[in-house]
Amino acid sequence: MKKNKRKIAGVLAVSLLTTTVPWATGFAESPKWTNVNVYEEQDGSKFNSENYDFVKFSKIGAKLKEIEKQSNRIKVEVRGTSADGHPLYVVTIADPSTQGKFGKIQALRKQMFKNPGKAQDWIAANQDFKVPIMINGSIHGTEFIGTDALLQLIERFATENDQETKNILANNILIFNVVQNPDGRVDATRFNGEGIDLNRDFITQSQPETRETVELIKEWNPMVFLDTHGYIKNYAPNLQGLIEPCTPPHNPNYEYDLYNKWAYKQAEAMEAQIMKEKGSFSSSTLYQNMKGVYIPQRNDKDGWDDYPPIFTPMYAMYHGAYGHTLETPTNDWDGVRWMYNAIIGALNFATENKQAMITDQIEMFKRGINFDHPFHKDGFFPKAYILPVDEKDPTVTHKAVNHLINNDIEVGQAPQAFTVDGKTYPKGTFIVKMDQAKAGLANTMLWDGEDISNDIGAMYDISAWSLPELWGFEAIPAQGEVDVKTTKVNNISEQGSVFGKGPFLIPNSSVQAVKLVNTLLQQGVAVKRDAKGEFYTYAAANEILAAVKASGLKIESTAKVPADAASLSSLKVAILKDGGISKQQSHSGTKLALKRLGFDVTEVTPVEVAENGLNGYDVFIYSGSSSLISVITSAANKEFGLQTKEQEAELAANITEFVANGGKYIAVGGSASQATKTLGLTDDTINTAGSNSNGIVLVDYAGTGLTGGYGKDDIGFVYRPTWYTNTSNDIVAASFTNSDQFFLAGHWKNNQNAKGQAVLVKEQDKDVTLIGLEAGFRDHTDYLFRLLSNAIFEK
């Protein structure tokens, strides 16, 4: 509802409720608020077609404290901060008799992983137990309604005493992640302060907001997880909003039979509660003609799947939760009312069925521990994964091990050499045995994935994400028995070391290795790079020791430095900023990859490039929408691009001048490559597949220069796959492997047109490089980050 159409002075949007129906009112007018980072808090979002007087983030902390003073049921905490430094509020509400016993309840729930059979027996004999239900507020900042509904629910369950409220609290503990994306709410954007869509970050966990939510899920292992979103309407006639479960394909690492048995019924219970309260909505035709809710599994065949573990509810499902995305129809107080009622429906259903639901949740853990997966083919789950360690550069494997541990996956380390499946591994090798409670999560992280191109017509997002392949460590599935005694690993803290008197070889082997090189360059230490991409320094051991220790690498002397090794310098890198075209910052993953590689990187907007040029920068990277170099007319996107034709011409001229004067230009991905052609910096033909196509591919890298550290039949990742033809004026540094099986995992129909085609090229007459692979995708493709550093360092 538009703000200027509704003003109720002095009444808060989260005012005390006298009934179980939420009020559709807003905060009174208040002065503009500015946060510590000097960002103005927005009244509404250009991304939404409608806006309303939603609760401003700056009001939420005080309101929660006010409610806390009125109730002995509520606990309000700040559980960390967002990327921009805003507090992450968590509210826990339970019957007063339960307060102070949360630790004991959490400890009892941990028994589900140790002795699930006894846990099931205990539940059968003690029916007054309480189950945790977690509700996530507004992970997308523009979807304001989620947090507003949570604030109303918090106030109700903290203060009201109607029978429905008392019954829900007698059976459940409610955990509210109040504003999962404060940065997005303040700035009225979908993403957080780093430009990351947090609802795509749950396999990578690159952002503090994601890690906070993961910690909450591990702490409580909720029986139900609800994630609040918007805005979905008219997906089917008079079916308004959306409630999961999803269409196929379902990730094969789930115990999906146990999940779907209850999730589908719970979705229909949420729909029933919304329809029960239909009369409480406004006179809007959309709501008054509503016949129900769109439930993807019931109402469609594909296109809204739960396949990748990147989404919050899908990730929670691996921890045993009955996870649902709830998409309200409209961005107004009717939308808040829809969300409120859906959640009440879920809470009542969970209360009525808690014993059977929790028994089946524990059954998932029992299957893992007993290595008994009745709906999976034999061999789908290996007996274990073996993770060998590179002694000179253990950093990638160590990162992976810590990541697994941080996700409640048990990892052991062999204290002596052992043999599995006929292969001998040295002591210190890590082992992830698959007879553990959360085996499904372990497998989805360590699994190579599968090619589902011909299994389904459409996918919602990525279809492949293998950590070993895209982070660059070995995870060898063992099908035979793994009778190896191991020491449990709780955490790995790295410390590198230096051996010898120099000169020293720094291998081009990982993100940490390149970061070490950049650290040394920024400290004034001379570093050279050879044709294979390896690094060398003549510096004394004590001069580089501190940086090497921090890197985690083991650096040794080398007999000599190759004659072709060229001196490097600390380079200043600019990346073209996408402020939010199509509701995303398309450059953000690449930006974070560059930062993790240790580069001095600055975001520059299209207008800044047009007005100021690129003087002072050594490298210019384009990794985003091709619309950034053109005048943008849409209201939602206009502020992120060029405003006039004059600016368009100036931007093109300034980039062209930058390249002509010896500047290095790098384009990453299909859209940036197409923009490069528009700018006249390449005459290549830019070929792209559909936007629905993505996955892991085999690539033949030349192994030198631009592709130092990579080889034949190596790994790449594509998202809207891109390849280049008409490359006679280029140096072709990498191509898709010329094999019918070059596409390994994901979803890409008709991919044979790209077989053997160029995917990484450099113009011969100017320093322009095109990378068709997604080298910095969502801060996830660590193994490919060095394609960026290679392109930057290559002379």
C-alpha positions in Angstrom: 0.0 0.0 0.0 1.4 3.4 -0.9 2.7 5.5 2.0 0.8 8.7 0.9 -2.5 6.8 1.0 -2.2 5.6 4.6 -1.1 7.7 7.6 -2.1 6.6 11.1 -0.1 8.9 13.4 1.4 7.4 16.5 0.6 3.7 15.7 3.5 1.3 15.3 3.5 -1.4 12.7 4.3 -3.8 15.4 1.8 -2.3 17.9 0.4 -4.7 20.5 -2.0 -7.1 19.1 -5.4 -7.6 20.6 -6.4 -10.4 18.3 -4.7 -13.1 16.3 -5.0 -11.0 13.2 -2.2 -8.6 12.4 -2.9 -4.9 12.0 -2.1 -3.2 8.7 -0.5 -0.1 10.1 2.8 1.7 9.8 5.2 3.6 11.9 4.5 7.3 12.3 6.6 9.7 10.3 10.1 10.1 11.7 13.3 11.9 10.6 15.6 10.3 8.1 18.1 7.9 9.8 21.7 7.6 8.8 23.8 4.5 9.8 27.4 4.5 10.7 28.5 4.0 7.1 26.6 7.1 6.0 24.1 5.3 3.9 20.7 6.9 3.9 17.9 4.5 5.0 15.5 4.2 2.1 11.7 4.6 2.2 11.2 2.1 -0.6 12.8 0.2 -3.4 13.0 0.9 -7.1 13.0 -2.9 -7.5 9.5 -3.2 -6.3 6.4 -2.0 -8.2 4.7 -1.1 -5.0 6.0 0.1 -1.6 4.4 0.7 1.8 5.3 2.2 5.1 7.4 -0.8 6.2 9.2 -0.9 9.5 12.6 0.8 9.1 15.6 -1.2 10.3 16.6 1.7 12.6 13.4 1.2 14.6 13.7 -2.6 15.1 16.3 -2.9 17.9 14.4 -0.4 20.2 11.1 -2.1 19.5 12.5 -5.6 20.4 13.9 -4.2 23.6 10.5 -2.6 24.4 8.8 -6.0 23.9 11.5 -7.8 25.9 10.7 -5.5 28.9 7.0 -6.6 28.8 7.5 -10.3 28.7 9.2 -13.2 30.5 8.9 -15.4 27.4 11.4 -13.6 25.2 15.1 -13.4 24.8 16.6 -10.8 22.4 20.2 -11.2 21.2 22.6 -9.6 18.7 24.3 -12.6 17.1 27.0 -10.8 15.1 27.0 -8.1 12.4 26.3 -7.8 8.7 28.8 -7.0 6.0 28.1 -3.3 6.6 28.2 -3.6 10.3 24.5 -3.7 11.2 23.4 -5.9 14.1 21.9 -9.3 13.4 19.0 -9.7 15.8 17.8 -13.1 17.1 14.7 -13.5 19.2 13.8 -16.7 21.0 10.4 -17.1 22.5 9.2 -20.0 24.7 6.9 -20.7 27.6 8.5 -19.2 30.7 9.0 -22.7 32.2 11.4 -23.3 29.3 13.5 -20.2 29.7 16.9 -21.0 31.2 16.7 -24.6 29.8 17.6 -23.9 26.2 21.1 -25.5 26.7 19.6 -28.6 28.1 17.0 -28.8 25.3 19.8 -28.3 22.7 21.9 -31.0 24.4 19.0 -33.4 24.2 18.6 -32.7 20.5 22.2 -33.5 19.9 21.4 -37.1 21.1 19.6 -37.4 17.7 23.0 -37.6 16.1 24.6 -40.0 18.7 21.8 -42.4 19.5 18.8 -41.7 17.3 16.9 -44.9 18.3 17.0 -43.9 22.0 16.0 -40.4 21.0 12.9 -41.7 19.2 12.1 -43.9 22.2 12.4 -40.9 24.6 10.1 -38.9 22.4 7.5 -41.7 22.4 7.6 -41.7 26.3 7.8 -37.9 26.9 5.1 -36.2 24.8 5.4 -32.9 26.5 8.8 -32.1 24.8 9.2 -28.9 22.9 10.6 -28.6 19.3 12.4 -25.7 17.9 10.9 -23.9 14.9 13.1 -21.3 13.1 11.7 -18.4 11.0 14.0 -16.3 8.8 13.1 -12.7 8.1 13.7 -10.9 4.8 16.9 -12.5 3.5 16.2 -10.3 0.4 16.3 -6.7 1.6 13.5 -5.5 -0.8 11.1 -8.2 0.5 10.2 -6.1 3.5 7.1 -8.0 4.5 9.0 -11.0 6.0 10.5 -9.0 8.9 7.3 -7.0 9.4 5.3 -10.2 9.8 8.0 -11.5 12.2 7.7 -8.4 14.3 4.0 -8.9 14.7 4.5 -12.6 15.5 7.2 -11.8 18.1 4.9 -9.3 19.8 2.0 -11.7 19.8 3.9 -14.7 21.2 5.7 -12.5 23.8 2.6 -10.9 25.2 -0.7 -12.6 24.2 -2.6 -15.3 26.2 -5.2 -16.6 23.8 -5.6 -20.4 23.7 -3.9 -20.7 20.2 -0.8 -18.8 21.4 -0.6 -20.8 24.6 -0.9 -24.1 22.8 1.8 -23.2 20.3 4.2 -22.1 23.1 3.4 -25.2 25.1 4.8 -27.3 22.3 7.4 -25.3 20.5 10.4 -22.9 20.9 10.3 -20.2 18.3 13.5 -18.8 17.0 13.2 -15.7 14.9 16.2 -14.5 12.7 14.5 -11.1 12.6 16.3 -9.3 9.8 18.6 -11.7 8.0 19.8 -9.0 5.6 20.0 -5.6 7.4 22.1 -4.0 4.7 19.5 -4.8 2.1 16.7 -3.5 4.2 18.5 -0.2 4.9 19.5 0.3 1.2 16.3 -1.2 -0.2 18.3 -3.7 -2.3 18.0 -7.5 -2.7 21.6 -8.2 -1.7 23.9 -7.4 1.3 26.6 -4.7 1.6 29.1 -6.9 -0.4 26.6 -7.3 -3.2 25.9 -10.9 -2.5 22.5 -12.5 -2.8 22.5 -14.3 0.6 19.9 -16.8 -0.6 22.5 -18.1 -3.0 25.3 -18.3 -0.4 24.5 -21.4 1.7 27.0 -23.8 0.0 29.8 -21.2 0.0 29.0 -19.3 3.2 31.1 -16.4 2.2 29.1 -13.8 4.1 28.8 -13.1 7.9 25.0 -13.1 7.6 25.0 -16.6 6.1 27.5 -17.9 8.7 25.3 -16.5 11.5 22.2 -18.4 10.1 24.3 -21.6 9.7 25.3 -21.3 13.4 21.7 -20.9 14.4 20.6 -23.9 12.4 23.4 -26.0 13.9 22.6 -24.8 17.4 18.9 -25.7 17.3 18.6 -28.2 14.4 15.0 -26.9 14.0 12.2 -29.3 13.1 10.7 -26.6 10.8 12.4 -23.8 8.9 10.4 -21.1 7.3 12.0 -18.5 5.0 10.0 -15.4 4.2 10.1 -13.9 0.7 8.0 -12.0 -1.9 6.5 -11.3 -4.3 4.7 -14.1 -6.3 1.2 -13.7 -7.7 -0.8 -15.2 -10.5 1.5 -18.1 -11.1 -1.8 -19.9 -11.6 -5.3 -18.4 -11.9 -6.3 -17.0 -8.5 -3.5 -18.9 -6.7 -1.7 -16.1 -4.8 1.6 -16.4 -3.2 3.8 -19.5 -3.2 4.6 -22.1 -0.6 7.1 -24.9 -1.1 7.7 -28.0 -1.4 9.1 -27.8 -4.9 9.0 -29.3 -8.3 11.5 -31.9 -9.5 14.4 -32.4 -9.7 14.9 -33.1 -6.0 18.5 -33.3 -4.9 19.4 -37.0 -4.6 21.3 -36.3 -1.4 18.1 -35.7 0.6 16.1 -38.4 2.3 13.2 -36.9 0.4 10.6 -39.4 1.4 10.8 -38.4 5.0 10.8 -34.7 4.2 7.9 -34.7 1.7 5.7 -36.9 3.9 5.2 -33.8 6.1 6.3 -30.8 4.1 3.5 -31.2 1.6 0.8 -31.5 4.2 2.3 -28.5 6.1 2.1 -26.4 2.9 -1.6 -27.2 2.5 -2.1 -26.3 6.2 -0.5 -22.9 5.6 -2.7 -22.4 2.6 -5.8 -23.4 4.6 -5.0 -20.8 7.3 -4.5 -18.1 4.7 -7.9 -18.9 3.1 -9.5 -19.1 6.6 -8.5 -15.5 7.1 -9.5 -14.4 3.6 -12.1 -11.9 4.9 -9.4 -10.0 6.9 -7.6 -8.9 3.8 -8.4 -5.6 2.1 -10.9 -5.2 -0.7 -8.2 -5.9 -3.2 -9.5 -8.0 -6.1 -6.4 -10.1 -6.0 -7.0 -11.2 -2.4 -10.8 -11.4 -2.5 -10.7 -13.6 -5.6 -8.0 -15.8 -4.2 -8.8 -19.5 -4.4 -5.6 -20.8 -2.8 -1.8 -20.6 -2.9 0.5 -21.8 -5.6 2.3 -24.9 -4.3 5.0 -25.8 -6.9 5.0 -29.5 -6.3 1.2 -29.6 -6.6 0.7 -27.0 -9.4 3.6 -27.4 -11.7 6.0 -29.9 -13.3 9.4 -28.0 -13.2 11.0 -24.6 -12.8 10.9 -24.2 -9.0 13.1 -27.0 -7.8 15.0 -27.7 -4.5 18.0 -29.2 -6.2 20.9 -26.9 -5.2 21.8 -26.5 -1.5 22.4 -22.8 -2.0 19.0 -21.7 -0.8 18.3 -21.3 3.0 15.4 -23.8 3.3 17.2 -26.3 1.1 20.3 -26.0 3.2 18.2 -26.4 6.4 16.7 -29.6 5.0 20.2 -31.3 5.3 20.0 -30.6 9.0 16.7 -32.4 9.2 14.3 -29.4 8.9 11.1 -29.4 7.0 12.1 -26.3 5.0 9.8 -24.0 3.2 10.2 -20.8 1.1 7.1 -18.6 1.6 6.5 -16.1 -1.1 3.9 -13.5 -0.3 1.9 -12.1 -3.2 2.2 -8.3 -2.7 4.6 -5.8 -1.1 2.1 -4.1 1.2 0.2 -4.8 4.5 -2.0 -7.4 2.8 1.3 -9.2 1.9 2.3 -9.0 5.6 -1.1 -10.4 6.6 -0.7 -13.3 4.1 2.8 -14.1 5.6 1.6 -13.9 9.2 -1.3 -16.3 8.5 0.9 -18.7 6.6 3.3 -18.9 9.5 0.5 -19.4 12.0 -0.7 -22.3 9.8 2.7 -23.9 9.9 3.0 -23.5 13.7 -0.4 -25.1 14.3 0.4 -28.0 11.9 3.8 -28.6 13.6 2.1 -28.5 17.0 -0.6 -31.0 16.0 1.9 -33.4 14.4 5.1 -32.8 16.3 5.7 -36.3 17.6 5.4 -38.0 14.2 7.4 -35.2 12.5 10.3 -35.2 15.0 10.4 -39.0 14.8 10.9 -38.8 11.1 13.4 -36.0 11.4 15.4 -38.3 13.7 14.9 -41.2 11.2 17.0 -39.1 8.7 19.9 -39.0 11.1 19.4 -42.7 11.9 19.7 -43.6 8.2 23.0 -41.7 8.0 24.5 -43.3 11.1 23.5 -46.8 10.0 24.5 -46.2 6.4 21.0 -47.3 5.5 19.5 -45.3 2.6 16.5 -47.3 1.4 15.6 -45.0 -1.5 19.1 -44.6 -2.9 20.9 -47.0 -5.2 23.8 -49.0 -3.8 27.0 -47.0 -4.2 25.4 -43.6 -4.4 26.8 -42.8 -1.0 30.4 -43.9 -0.8 31.7 -45.5 2.4 34.0 -42.5 2.9 35.7 -39.6 1.2 39.5 -39.5 1.3 41.0 -36.0 1.3 44.8 -36.1 0.7 46.9 -33.1 1.6 49.5 -31.3 -0.6 52.4 -30.8 1.9 53.7 -27.7 0.2 50.3 -26.0 -0.2 47.7 -27.6 2.1 45.6 -24.4 2.2 42.8 -25.5 -0.1 42.2 -28.9 1.7 42.5 -27.2 5.1 39.8 -24.7 4.1 37.6 -27.5 2.9 38.1 -29.5 6.2 37.2 -26.5 8.3 34.2 -25.8 6.1 32.9 -29.3 6.6 33.5 -29.2 10.4 31.7 -25.8 10.5 28.7 -27.5 8.9 28.4 -30.3 11.5 30.2 -32.9 9.4 32.6 -35.2 11.2 36.1 -35.3 9.8 38.9 -37.6 11.0 42.6 -37.6 10.3 44.7 -40.7 9.9 47.6 -40.9 12.4 49.5 -43.3 10.1 49.5 -44.5 6.5 46.6 -46.7 5.4 45.3 -48.4 2.3 41.7 -48.2 0.8 40.5 -49.5 -2.5 44.0 -50.7 -3.3 45.6 -47.2 -2.9 47.9 -46.2 0.0 47.6 -42.8 1.6 50.1 -41.1 4.0 49.5 -40.2 7.6 47.8 -36.9 8.0 45.2 -37.7 5.3 41.7 -36.6 6.2 38.8 -39.0 6.0 35.1 -38.2 6.0 33.3 -41.4 6.9 29.8 -41.5 5.6 28.2 -43.4 8.4 27.2 -40.1 10.2 24.0 -38.3 10.9 24.3 -35.6 8.3 25.7 -37.8 5.5 23.4 -36.1 3.0 25.0 -32.7 3.6 28.5 -34.3 3.5 27.8 -35.9 0.2 26.2 -32.9 -1.5 29.3 -30.9 -0.6 31.9 -33.5 -1.7 30.0 -35.2 -4.6 31.0 -34.5 -8.2 27.4 -33.9 -9.2 25.5 -35.2 -12.2 24.5 -34.1 -15.7 20.7 -33.5 -15.5 20.4 -31.7 -18.9 18.0 -34.3 -20.3 16.1 -35.0 -17.1 14.2 -31.8 -16.7 13.0 -28.9 -18.9 14.1 -26.0 -16.7 16.0 -25.2 -13.5 15.6 -22.3 -11.1 19.3 -21.7 -10.5 22.7 -23.6 -10.5 22.8 -27.3 -11.0 26.4 -28.1 -10.0 28.5 -26.8 -7.1 31.1 -29.5 -6.2 33.5 -28.2 -3.6 36.4 -30.5 -4.6 36.2 -29.5 -8.2 35.4 -25.8 -7.8 37.6 -25.2 -4.7 40.4 -27.3 -6.0 41.1 -30.2 -3.6 40.9 -33.9 -3.9 38.0 -35.8 -2.4 38.3 -39.5 -3.4 35.1 -41.6 -2.9 35.9 -44.9 -1.3 33.4 -47.7 -2.2 35.3 -50.4 -0.2 35.4 -50.7 3.6 37.4 -47.9 5.3 38.6 -49.6 8.5 40.9 -46.9 9.5 41.2 -45.5 13.0 41.2 -41.7 12.9 41.6 -38.8 15.2 38.6 -36.4 15.3 39.4 -33.0 13.8 37.9 -30.0 15.5 39.6 -27.2 13.7 42.8 -26.5 11.6 44.8 -23.4 12.2 47.4 -22.9 9.5 51.0 -21.6 9.8 53.3 -21.6 6.8 57.0 -22.0 6.9 60.2 -21.1 4.9 63.0 -23.6 4.2 66.4 -22.8 2.8 68.3 -19.6 2.0 66.7 -18.7 -1.4 65.9 -17.9 -4.0 62.4 -19.1 -3.1 59.7 -20.6 -5.3 56.1 -19.6 -4.6 53.9 -22.1 -6.5 51.0 -20.8 -8.5 48.8 -23.3 -6.7 46.0 -21.6 -4.8 44.3 -18.4 -3.7 46.5 -18.2 -0.7 49.6 -18.5 -2.9 48.6 -15.6 -5.0 47.6 -13.6 -2.0 51.1 -14.2 -0.6 52.6 -12.8 -3.8 50.4 -9.7 -3.6 51.2 -9.2 0.1 55.0 -9.3 -0.6 54.6 -6.9 -3.6 52.7 -4.5 -1.4 55.4 -4.8 1.2 58.0 -3.8 -1.4 59.5 -7.3 -1.8 60.6 -8.0 -5.3 58.8 -10.9 -7.0 59.2 -12.4 -10.5 56.8 -14.7 -12.5 57.9 -17.2 -15.2 56.1 -18.3 -18.3 54.4 -21.2 -16.4 52.9 -18.8 -13.9 55.2 -19.7 -11.0 56.6 -17.0 -8.7 60.1 -16.4 -7.3 61.8 -14.0 -4.9 65.4 -13.4 -3.9 64.4 -11.9 -0.6 65.9 -13.2 2.6 64.0 -15.8 4.5 63.4 -13.5 7.5 62.1 -10.8 5.2 59.2 -13.0 3.9 58.7 -15.2 7.0 55.8 -13.4 8.6 53.8 -13.3 5.3 54.5 -16.9 4.6 53.4 -18.0 8.1 50.1 -16.1 7.6 49.6 -17.8 4.2 49.8 -21.4 5.4 52.2 -22.4 2.6 55.5 -24.2 2.9 58.0 -22.3 0.8 61.3 -23.8 -0.2 64.5 -22.7 -2.0 64.8 -23.4 -5.7 68.0 -24.1 -7.7 67.5 -21.2 -10.0 65.1 -18.7 -11.3 64.1 -19.2 -14.9 65.6 -16.7 -17.3 62.2 -15.8 -18.7 60.9 -14.8 -15.2 59.7 -11.1 -15.4 59.5 -8.7 -12.5 56.0 -7.9 -11.1 54.7 -4.8 -9.5 51.8 -4.1 -7.2 48.9 -3.3 -9.5 45.9 -1.1 -9.0 42.8 -2.8 -10.3 39.4 -1.2 -11.2 36.3 -3.3 -11.6 33.1 -1.9 -13.3 30.4 -1.7 -10.7 26.9 -3.1 -11.3 24.9 -1.3 -8.6 21.9 -3.7 -9.0 20.7 -4.3 -12.5 18.1 -7.0 -12.6 18.2 -7.0 -8.8 21.8 -8.2 -8.5 25.3 -6.9 -8.4 26.7 -9.1 -11.2 30.3 -8.1 -10.5 30.3 -8.9 -6.8 31.6 -12.5 -7.0 34.6 -11.4 -9.1 35.2 -8.4 -6.9 35.4 -10.7 -3.8 37.7 -13.1 -5.7 40.1 -10.3 -6.5 40.1 -9.2 -2.9 40.8 -12.7 -1.7 43.6 -12.9 -4.2 45.1 -9.9 -2.4 44.6 -7.3 -5.2 44.1 -3.6 -4.5 40.7 -3.4 -6.2 38.3 -0.4 -6.5 34.7 -0.4 -7.8 34.1 2.3 -10.4 30.6 3.1 -11.7 29.9 3.6 -15.4 29.3 7.3 -14.8 32.6 7.6 -13.0 34.4 5.9 -15.9 32.6 8.3 -18.3 33.4 11.4 -16.3 36.9 10.6 -14.9 38.4 7.9 -17.1 40.7 5.2 -15.8 43.8 7.2 -15.0 45.6 5.8 -12.1 44.6 2.2 -12.7 46.7 -0.5 -14.3 43.9 -3.1 -14.9 40.2 -2.7 -15.8 37.9 -5.6 -15.2 34.4 -5.9 -16.7 32.4 -8.7 -15.0 28.7 -7.8 -15.3 25.8 -6.8 -17.3 26.3 -5.5 -20.9 23.7 -2.8 -20.1 26.3 -1.0 -18.0 27.9 0.7 -21.1 24.6 2.0 -22.4 22.0 4.5 -21.4 19.5 2.8 -19.1 15.9 4.0 -19.2 14.1 1.7 -16.8 13.2 3.3 -13.5 14.5 0.3 -11.5 17.9 0.2 -13.2 18.5 3.8 -14.3 20.6 4.9 -11.4 23.1 2.1 -11.9 24.1 3.0 -15.5 24.7 5.9 -17.9 22.2 8.7 -18.0 23.0 10.3 -21.4 24.2 9.5 -24.8 27.1 11.8 -24.2 28.2 9.7 -21.2 27.9 6.6 -23.3 30.3 8.0 -25.9 32.7 9.3 -23.1 32.8 5.9 -21.4 33.6 4.1 -24.7 36.3 6.7 -25.5 37.9 6.5 -22.1 38.1 2.7 -22.1 39.5 2.7 -25.6 42.1 5.3 -24.6 43.0 3.3 -21.5 43.7 0.2 -23.6 45.5 2.2 -26.3 47.8 3.6 -23.6 48.8 0.1 -22.4 46.1 -0.5 -19.9 45.1 -4.1 -19.3 41.4 -4.9 -20.0 39.8 -8.2 -18.8 36.2 -9.3 -19.5 34.7 -12.1 -17.5 31.6 -13.9 -18.7 29.3 -13.7 -21.7 27.6 -10.4 -21.0 30.9 -8.6 -20.4 32.3 -10.2 -23.5 29.4 -8.9 -25.6 30.0 -5.5 -24.1 33.7 -5.7 -25.1 32.6 -6.3 -28.7 30.2 -3.4 -28.5 33.1 -1.2 -27.3 35.1 -2.3 -30.4 37.9 -4.0 -28.4 37.4 -7.4 -30.1 36.1 -8.7 -33.4 35.4 -12.2 -32.0 32.0 -13.7 -32.3 30.5 -14.1 -28.8 28.4 -17.2 -28.5 26.2 -17.8 -25.5 23.8 -20.6 -24.4 20.6 -20.0 -22.5 20.4 -18.2 -19.2 19.1 -21.4 -17.7 22.4 -23.3 -18.5 25.2 -23.8 -16.1 27.5 -26.4 -14.7 31.0 -27.9 -14.4 32.9 -28.5 -17.7 36.2 -30.0 -18.9 38.6 -27.4 -20.3 41.9 -27.8 -22.1 44.2 -25.1 -20.8 47.5 -24.3 -22.4 49.2 -24.4 -19.0 51.3 -21.3 -19.5 50.9 -17.6 -19.2 47.2 -16.9 -19.0 46.5 -20.5 -17.8 49.5 -21.2 -15.7 48.7 -23.8 -13.1 46.0 -25.5 -15.2 46.2 -28.3 -17.7 44.4 -30.6 -20.1 41.0 -32.0 -19.2 40.9 -29.6 -16.3 37.9 -28.0 -14.6 35.9 -24.9 -15.5 32.5 -23.5 -14.5 29.9 -21.9 -16.8 26.8 -19.9 -16.1 25.0 -18.9 -19.3 27.9 -20.6 -21.1 30.1 -18.5 -23.4 32.5 -19.4 -26.1 34.4 -17.6 -28.9 34.6 -18.1 -32.6 36.3 -16.0 -35.3 39.4 -15.9 -33.2 42.1 -15.6 -35.9 43.3 -12.4 -34.3 43.6 -14.0 -30.8 45.9 -16.1 -28.8 43.6 -19.0 -27.7 44.7 -20.0 -24.2 41.9 -22.4 -23.3 39.0 -24.3 -25.0 36.3 -26.6 -24.0 37.6 -30.1 -24.2 36.9 -31.6 -27.7 34.9 -34.5 -26.3 31.2 -35.4 -26.3 31.6 -35.7 -22.5 33.1 -32.3 -21.9 30.0 -31.3 -19.8 30.4 -33.0 -16.5 27.6 -31.8 -14.2 24.7 -29.4 -14.3 22.0 -28.4 -16.8 22.9 -27.4 -20.3 20.8 -28.7 -23.2 22.3 -28.9 -26.7 25.8 -28.3 -25.4 27.6 -30.0 -28.3 27.8 -26.8 -30.2 30.4 -25.6 -27.8 32.5 -28.7 -27.8 36.2 -27.9 -28.5 35.5 -24.1 -28.8 37.7 -21.4 -27.4 36.7 -20.2 -23.9 39.7 -18.0 -22.9 41.4 -15.7 -25.5 43.7 -12.7 -25.7 43.8 -10.2 -28.5 47.2 -10.3 -30.3 47.4 -6.5 -31.0 46.2 -5.1 -27.6 46.0 -6.2 -24.0 42.4 -7.4 -24.0 41.5 -10.8 -22.5 38.1 -12.5 -22.7 37.3 -15.2 -20.2 34.2 -17.1 -21.0 34.3 -19.1 -17.7 32.8 -17.7 -14.6 36.1 -17.4 -12.8 34.7 -15.5 -9.7 31.2 -16.9 -9.6 29.5 -15.9 -6.2 32.9 -16.1 -4.4 32.5 -19.9 -4.9 34.8 -21.0 -7.8 38.1 -20.7 -5.8 39.9 -23.0 -8.1 39.3 -20.6 -11.1 40.3 -17.4 -9.2 43.9 -17.8 -10.5 42.6 -17.3 -14.1 42.0 -13.7 -12.9 45.4 -13.3 -11.4 47.1 -14.9 -14.4 45.3 -12.4 -16.7 46.3 -9.5 -14.4 50.0 -10.6 -14.1 50.5 -11.7 -17.7 52.7 -9.3 -19.6 
